[in-house]
Amino acid sequence: MLYLRLARGYRVLDLGRWLLTALAGSVVAAFLLRSLGRAMSDPQGTDGSVVRLLWCLPPLAAVAWFAAVAARALPAQRPERITGLTAAGAGSTRIRILIAGEIALASALGSALTLLLFLVLRNDIAGDTLAPELGMGVPLPAAAPVTLLALVPLVAGVAAAIAVPAVETLPGRGTPGGTPGTAQGYTPLRLAIPVGLTVIGLALELYGLRSGAAEDGRPLHLPAGLGSTSVAALGGWAGTAIGLALLTGPLLAWAGRLLALGRPTPLRLLAGRGLTAEARRLSPPLAVLALILAVVLTTIRYWVGTPDSADVLPAIEAVLVLGCAVAAVVARLAEVRTARRQVTAGLLQLGAAPRLLFGAVALRALAVGTVLLLTGGLTAALGAATLA
């Protein structure tokens, strides 16, 4: 009943988040049910069943990531809801459970709709093409689809509950380690880890791509029709990609400091200080989005250059993962905008022109795009060299 009362106050943003969570959960449920249907159609193919289940992990992780970002942004976007729940006697732990339950409920609804469609198609409606995917002609154990589909709301709910710190859900309290939006410096130790990963990964990839490296050992066959490569090249690319992703935050902070360097104009000062203050909050979803885009573009490039190598299932999963990453970035941007609402209102009261504020946003977006083009472009270029 409480969730129904909360739903009565939903806005467009709340409905969009809820529907996106349900849609993502339904797609992941479709992947899980497909793996179940294929396992029933080919009971002797144990290895193939395990591989198909492993293919469900990337979209499941993407849904968990989106659920975590959306749950973390909810208290900042709807402080009046948190205030009302607190006034009604709900503590921080119960509020976290309510937020996690809302997201898990959306995922469960999407999974239930997919299960209903799966059962309808198994009722002699699907043709011969979908028969192996649905396991038609084989009795369906009731516990199998329920157990598989319970993973989707469970993973989304747990990720949402972990993502929201209890201290952030209560009105009038700041984020741990400072007030929202305060710039936090990157210590040399925090910079040494991503820089070391990037350098070591780049050296390892260059070693794996040297002439005559193919004779060192057996090649590693990649999934999704991406051919084969050496273990050193793939491991080096993975290390470099993770290092560049971890460097996104420091690069954004340095880009903000560079904008405000010297005697900046009000436009550069607002853009630079704002980017430096929000670099730590913006960097995780932006780094994930840049990494996913680099992987997707590298895969598309290989498929285009190698005819008849494309696979439908990885392409659909890539669309889902990319969609979850974009939705996570949008949710984080909405959270940042809500957190800076008082600052923006104060600047307008002081006489700042709206054109100045829009210009600062555009300049920050240009700086962020430049950083992502650097990290994502280098990741994609190294990935293309690995698959060449």
C-alpha positions as CSV (number, residue, x, y, z in Angstrom):
1,M,0.0,0.0,0.0
2,L,2.9,2.4,0.8
3,Y,4.3,1.9,-2.8
4,L,0.9,2.7,-4.3
5,R,0.7,5.9,-2.3
6,L,4.3,6.8,-3.4
7,A,3.4,6.1,-7.0
8,R,0.5,8.6,-6.8
9,G,3.1,11.4,-6.5
10,Y,5.3,10.2,-9.4
11,R,6.5,12.8,-11.8
12,V,7.7,12.2,-15.4
13,L,11.2,11.6,-14.2
14,D,10.0,9.0,-11.6
15,L,7.8,7.3,-14.2
16,G,10.7,7.2,-16.7
17,R,13.1,5.7,-14.2
18,W,10.5,3.1,-13.1
19,L,9.6,2.1,-16.7
20,L,13.3,2.0,-17.7
21,T,14.0,-0.3,-14.8
22,A,11.1,-2.6,-15.7
23,L,12.2,-2.7,-19.4
24,A,15.8,-3.5,-18.5
25,G,14.6,-6.2,-16.2
26,S,12.3,-7.7,-18.8
27,V,15.1,-7.9,-21.4
28,V,17.5,-9.6,-18.9
29,A,14.7,-12.0,-18.0
30,A,14.3,-12.8,-21.7
31,F,18.0,-13.7,-21.9
32,L,17.7,-16.0,-18.8
33,L,14.6,-17.7,-20.1
34,R,16.2,-18.2,-23.5
35,S,19.2,-19.9,-21.8
36,L,16.7,-22.1,-19.9
37,G,14.8,-23.0,-23.1
38,R,18.0,-23.9,-24.9
39,A,19.1,-26.1,-22.0
40,M,15.8,-28.0,-22.1
41,S,16.0,-28.4,-25.9
42,D,19.6,-29.8,-25.6
43,P,19.9,-31.5,-22.2
44,Q,23.3,-33.0,-23.1
45,G,24.9,-29.7,-24.0
46,T,26.1,-28.9,-20.5
47,D,29.0,-26.7,-21.6
48,G,26.7,-24.7,-23.9
49,S,24.2,-24.1,-21.2
50,V,26.9,-22.7,-18.9
51,V,28.2,-20.4,-21.6
52,R,24.7,-19.1,-22.3
53,L,24.2,-18.4,-18.6
54,L,27.5,-16.5,-18.6
55,W,26.3,-14.4,-21.5
56,C,23.5,-13.2,-19.2
57,L,25.9,-11.7,-16.6
58,P,26.8,-8.5,-18.6
59,P,23.2,-7.3,-19.0
60,L,22.5,-8.3,-15.4
61,A,25.4,-6.3,-14.2
62,A,24.3,-3.4,-16.4
63,V,20.8,-3.5,-14.8
64,A,22.4,-3.5,-11.3
65,W,24.6,-0.5,-12.2
66,F,21.6,1.5,-13.4
67,A,19.6,0.5,-10.3
68,A,22.4,1.7,-8.1
69,V,22.8,5.0,-9.8
70,A,19.1,5.6,-9.9
71,A,18.6,4.7,-6.2
72,R,21.5,7.0,-5.2
73,A,20.0,9.9,-7.1
74,L,16.5,9.5,-5.7
75,P,17.0,11.2,-2.3
76,A,18.5,14.2,-4.0
77,Q,15.8,14.5,-6.7
78,R,12.9,14.0,-4.3
79,P,13.9,15.5,-0.9
80,E,10.2,16.2,-0.1
81,R,9.5,12.5,-0.2
82,I,12.4,11.7,2.1
83,T,11.2,14.5,4.4
84,G,7.7,13.1,4.5
85,L,8.9,9.6,5.2
86,T,11.1,10.9,8.0
87,A,8.3,12.8,9.5
88,A,6.1,9.7,9.4
89,G,8.7,7.9,11.6
90,A,10.8,6.1,9.0
91,G,14.5,5.8,9.8
92,S,17.4,5.8,7.4
93,T,17.5,2.0,7.2
94,R,13.8,1.8,6.4
95,I,14.1,4.5,3.7
96,R,16.9,2.6,2.1
97,I,14.8,-0.5,2.1
98,L,11.9,1.4,0.6
99,I,14.0,2.8,-2.2
100,A,15.5,-0.7,-2.9
101,G,12.0,-2.2,-2.8
102,E,10.7,0.3,-5.3
103,I,13.4,-0.6,-7.8
104,A,13.1,-4.3,-7.2
105,L,9.4,-4.1,-7.7
106,A,9.9,-2.5,-11.1
107,S,12.4,-5.2,-12.1
108,A,10.0,-7.9,-10.8
109,L,7.1,-6.5,-12.9
110,G,9.3,-6.5,-16.0
111,S,10.4,-10.1,-15.3
112,A,6.8,-11.2,-14.7
113,L,5.7,-9.8,-18.1
114,T,8.5,-11.6,-19.8
115,L,7.6,-14.8,-18.1
116,L,4.0,-14.4,-19.2
117,L,5.1,-13.9,-22.8
118,F,7.4,-16.9,-22.5
119,L,4.6,-19.1,-21.4
120,V,2.2,-17.8,-24.0
121,L,4.7,-18.5,-26.8
122,R,5.3,-22.0,-25.5
123,N,1.6,-22.8,-25.9
124,D,2.1,-23.9,-29.5
125,I,2.1,-20.3,-30.8
126,A,5.8,-19.9,-31.6
127,G,7.0,-21.3,-34.9
128,D,9.8,-23.7,-35.6
129,T,12.4,-21.0,-35.5
130,L,11.7,-20.1,-31.8
131,A,11.0,-23.7,-30.7
132,P,14.6,-24.4,-29.6
133,E,14.8,-21.1,-27.8
134,L,11.7,-21.8,-25.8
135,G,12.3,-25.5,-25.1
136,M,9.0,-26.5,-26.7
137,G,8.0,-30.1,-26.4
138,V,9.8,-30.5,-23.1
139,P,7.9,-30.2,-19.7
140,L,8.8,-26.9,-18.0
141,P,9.7,-27.3,-14.3
142,A,8.0,-24.6,-12.3
143,A,10.9,-23.9,-10.0
144,A,13.4,-23.2,-12.9
145,P,12.0,-20.0,-14.4
146,V,11.0,-18.7,-11.0
147,T,14.5,-19.2,-9.6
148,L,16.1,-17.6,-12.6
149,L,13.8,-14.6,-12.7
150,A,14.2,-14.0,-9.0
151,L,17.8,-13.0,-9.7
152,V,16.8,-9.9,-11.6
153,P,14.8,-8.1,-8.8
154,L,17.2,-9.5,-6.2
155,V,20.3,-8.1,-7.8
156,A,18.7,-4.8,-8.6
157,G,17.3,-4.4,-5.1
158,V,20.6,-5.3,-3.4
159,A,22.6,-3.0,-5.7
160,A,20.1,-0.1,-4.9
161,A,20.3,-0.7,-1.2
162,I,24.1,-0.7,-1.2
163,A,24.3,2.4,-3.4
164,V,22.4,4.7,-1.1
165,P,24.3,5.5,2.1
166,A,22.1,5.8,5.1
167,V,23.4,9.3,6.0
168,E,22.4,10.7,2.6
169,T,18.8,9.7,2.8
170,L,18.0,11.9,5.7
171,P,17.2,15.6,5.0
172,G,19.5,18.2,6.4
173,R,22.6,16.0,6.4
174,G,25.5,16.3,4.0
175,T,27.4,13.7,2.1
176,P,30.2,11.9,3.9
177,G,33.5,13.7,3.5
178,G,32.0,17.2,2.9
179,T,29.1,19.0,1.5
180,P,27.7,18.1,-1.9
181,G,29.7,19.5,-4.7
182,T,32.9,20.3,-2.8
183,A,36.0,19.6,-4.7
184,Q,38.1,16.7,-3.3
185,G,41.7,16.4,-4.4
186,Y,43.2,13.2,-5.8
187,T,46.1,12.0,-3.7
188,P,49.3,10.7,-5.3
189,L,48.4,7.2,-4.2
190,R,45.0,7.3,-5.9
191,L,46.7,8.5,-9.0
192,A,49.5,6.0,-8.9
193,I,47.1,3.0,-9.3
194,P,45.4,4.1,-12.5
195,V,48.6,5.4,-14.0
196,G,50.4,2.2,-13.2
197,L,47.6,0.1,-14.6
198,T,47.6,2.2,-17.8
199,V,51.4,2.0,-18.3
200,I,51.7,-1.7,-17.4
201,G,48.7,-2.6,-19.6
202,L,50.1,-0.6,-22.5
203,A,53.5,-2.2,-22.3
204,L,51.9,-5.7,-22.0
205,E,49.7,-5.1,-25.0
206,L,52.6,-3.8,-27.1
207,Y,54.5,-7.0,-26.1
208,G,51.5,-9.1,-27.2
209,L,51.3,-7.3,-30.5
210,R,54.9,-7.5,-31.4
211,S,56.0,-9.4,-34.5
212,G,56.3,-13.1,-33.9
213,A,54.0,-13.1,-30.9
214,A,51.6,-15.6,-32.5
215,E,54.3,-18.3,-32.2
216,D,54.6,-18.0,-28.4
217,G,51.5,-20.0,-27.5
218,R,48.0,-20.9,-28.4
219,P,45.8,-18.0,-29.3
220,L,42.8,-17.1,-27.2
221,H,39.5,-17.4,-29.0
222,L,37.1,-14.5,-28.2
223,P,33.3,-14.8,-28.1
224,A,30.8,-13.0,-30.3
225,G,32.7,-13.9,-33.4
226,L,35.6,-11.6,-32.6
227,G,38.3,-14.0,-33.8
228,S,41.3,-14.7,-31.6
229,T,44.2,-12.9,-30.0
230,S,47.0,-13.5,-27.5
231,V,46.5,-13.5,-23.8
232,A,49.1,-10.8,-23.3
233,A,47.4,-8.5,-25.8
234,L,44.0,-9.0,-24.3
235,G,45.2,-8.7,-20.7
236,G,47.2,-5.5,-21.6
237,W,44.1,-4.0,-23.2
238,A,42.0,-4.8,-20.2
239,G,44.5,-3.2,-17.8
240,T,44.8,-0.1,-20.0
241,A,41.0,0.2,-20.3
242,I,40.5,0.0,-16.5
243,G,43.4,2.4,-15.9
244,L,41.9,5.0,-18.4
245,A,38.5,4.6,-16.8
246,L,40.0,5.3,-13.4
247,L,41.8,8.3,-14.7
248,T,38.5,9.9,-15.9
249,G,37.9,11.6,-12.6
250,P,41.3,13.2,-12.2
251,L,41.3,14.3,-15.8
252,L,37.9,16.0,-15.4
253,A,39.1,17.7,-12.2
254,W,42.3,18.9,-14.0
255,A,40.2,20.1,-17.0
256,G,38.1,22.2,-14.6
257,R,41.3,23.7,-13.0
258,L,42.6,24.4,-16.5
259,L,39.4,26.3,-17.4
260,A,39.8,28.5,-14.3
261,L,43.6,29.0,-14.7
262,G,45.1,32.5,-14.6
263,R,42.6,35.4,-14.6
264,P,39.5,33.7,-15.9
265,T,36.4,35.4,-17.2
266,P,33.2,34.7,-15.2
267,L,32.2,32.1,-17.9
268,R,35.5,30.2,-17.5
269,L,35.4,30.6,-13.7
270,L,31.9,29.2,-13.3
271,A,32.6,26.3,-15.8
272,G,35.9,25.4,-14.3
273,R,34.9,25.5,-10.6
274,G,31.7,23.6,-11.3
275,L,33.5,20.9,-13.3
276,T,36.2,20.5,-10.6
277,A,33.6,20.3,-7.8
278,E,31.5,17.6,-9.6
279,A,34.4,15.6,-11.2
280,R,34.3,12.9,-8.5
281,R,30.5,12.5,-8.8
282,L,30.3,12.5,-12.6
283,S,33.4,10.4,-13.3
284,P,32.0,6.8,-12.5
285,P,29.0,6.8,-14.9
286,L,30.9,8.7,-17.6
287,A,33.9,6.4,-17.4
288,V,31.6,3.3,-17.7
289,L,29.8,4.9,-20.7
290,A,33.1,5.7,-22.4
291,L,34.4,2.2,-21.8
292,I,31.2,0.5,-23.1
293,L,31.1,2.8,-26.2
294,A,34.8,1.9,-26.9
295,V,34.0,-1.8,-26.7
296,V,30.9,-1.5,-28.9
297,L,32.6,0.6,-31.5
298,T,35.6,-1.8,-31.6
299,T,33.2,-4.8,-32.0
300,I,31.3,-3.1,-34.8
301,R,34.5,-2.2,-36.6
302,Y,35.6,-5.8,-36.5
303,W,32.2,-7.1,-37.6
304,V,32.2,-4.7,-40.6
305,G,35.7,-5.7,-41.6
306,T,35.1,-9.4,-41.2
307,P,31.9,-10.5,-43.0
308,D,29.7,-13.2,-41.5
309,S,31.2,-12.8,-38.1
310,A,28.4,-10.8,-36.4
311,D,26.2,-12.4,-33.8
312,V,22.7,-11.3,-32.9
313,L,22.7,-12.1,-29.2
314,P,25.8,-10.0,-28.3
315,A,24.4,-7.1,-30.4
316,I,21.2,-7.1,-28.4
317,E,23.1,-7.3,-25.2
318,A,25.3,-4.5,-26.3
319,V,22.2,-2.3,-26.9
320,L,20.9,-3.1,-23.4
321,V,24.2,-2.4,-21.7
322,L,24.7,0.8,-23.6
323,G,21.1,1.9,-22.8
324,C,21.7,1.2,-19.1
325,A,24.9,3.2,-19.2
326,V,23.2,6.2,-20.9
327,A,20.3,6.0,-18.4
328,A,22.8,6.0,-15.5
329,V,24.6,9.1,-16.9
330,V,21.2,10.9,-17.2
331,A,20.3,10.0,-13.7
332,R,23.6,11.2,-12.3
333,L,23.3,14.5,-14.3
334,A,19.8,15.0,-12.8
335,E,21.2,14.4,-9.4
336,V,24.0,17.0,-10.0
337,R,21.5,19.5,-11.3
338,T,19.3,19.1,-8.2
339,A,22.2,19.4,-5.9
340,R,23.3,22.7,-7.6
341,R,19.8,24.2,-7.7
342,Q,20.5,26.4,-4.7
343,V,23.8,27.6,-6.2
344,T,22.1,28.5,-9.4
345,A,19.3,30.3,-7.7
346,G,21.8,32.3,-5.7
347,L,23.7,33.3,-8.8
348,L,20.5,34.5,-10.4
349,Q,19.6,36.5,-7.4
350,L,23.0,38.1,-7.5
351,G,22.3,39.3,-11.1
352,A,24.0,36.6,-13.2
353,A,22.5,36.4,-16.7
354,P,20.9,33.1,-17.7
355,R,23.0,33.2,-20.8
356,L,26.1,33.1,-18.6
357,L,24.9,30.0,-16.8
358,F,24.0,28.3,-20.1
359,G,27.4,29.1,-21.5
360,A,29.1,27.7,-18.4
361,V,27.1,24.4,-18.8
362,A,28.0,24.3,-22.5
363,L,31.7,24.9,-21.7
364,R,31.7,22.2,-19.1
365,A,30.0,19.8,-21.5
366,L,32.7,20.6,-24.1
367,A,35.5,19.9,-21.6
368,V,33.8,16.6,-20.5
369,G,33.4,15.5,-24.1
370,T,37.1,16.2,-24.8
371,V,38.2,14.1,-21.8
372,L,35.9,11.2,-22.8
373,L,37.1,11.4,-26.4
374,L,40.6,11.1,-25.1
375,T,40.1,8.1,-22.8
376,G,37.4,6.4,-24.9
377,G,39.2,7.0,-28.2
378,L,42.4,5.6,-26.8
379,T,40.6,2.5,-25.4
380,A,38.9,1.9,-28.7
381,A,42.1,2.3,-30.7
382,L,44.0,-0.1,-28.5
383,G,41.0,-2.5,-28.7
384,A,41.0,-2.3,-32.5
385,A,44.8,-3.1,-32.5
386,T,44.1,-6.1,-30.3
387,L,41.5,-7.5,-32.7
388,A,43.5,-6.7,-35.8
